[in-house]
């Protein structure tokens, strides 16, 4: 079991001056952490100053790079054996951090799984639910909250996957699937999220397409054949059925059936290649 004294707390923050001091103070009161690191991701307010005044170690980005980039900077700066990542917007309860950390040792990654009732909007709930179902299908295990940024893990394991982590807001998604793909022990600890202070940095209009790309990246990076194979099989069966029906009725093979069967073959071969590329990403790990 991990002790708080061996845990570096990483808090990515962007324009969180209104609440960051309270978050740091509450974390400090929750346990004798090895260190509390606030990564100011190019904020235009006094986030960094308030965090430093509250006693945190502050890492500053000269300009906004994204939540993922802030998390990676915090992991690189951390010196504890374990790393706890918690958002700087005040929605997660610091007292829950002790429960997550308490399961480290038995597990390599512990994720604070939020209930659907605590999701901010119906659109956010729908999007997260879709991602959860896709991830559960790809990994063949139940994933109740794929996008929670509240998580704790061994620092050495997190550093293994830094090259996979994007600079944007899909870092929790990538780390969860990477740990499962690598065969590490992953646990989900139920937590209740509070209403965040300030406004969310995610915008449905501008970030909806990014979420769609995240879905495609999840499929192609971690379990491509589980996506390509059903598409290939459906195309082949449709083409074969169309060919049989046309031969029986018109005594000829239609071009459409040939195209569907060829498409099925191409998709299957692309899936095989993608599966090999996916496996190469995890070769050479310790």
Secondary structure, DSSP 8 states (H G I E B T S, - for coil): ---GGGEEEEEEESS-TTTHHHHHHHHHHH---SEEEEEEES-SSSHHHHHHHTT-EEEEESS---HHHHHHHHHHH--SSEEEE--TTS-S-HHHHHHHHHTBTTBSEEEEEE-GGGSSSHHHHHHHHHHHHHHHHHHTS--S-SS---EEEEHHHHHHTGGG--SSS-HHHHHHHHHHHTT--EEEEEE-----SS--S--HHHHHHHHHHHHHHHHHHH-THHHHHHHHHHHHHHHHHHHHHHHHHHSS--HHHHHHHHHHHHHHHHHHHHHHHHHHTTTT--
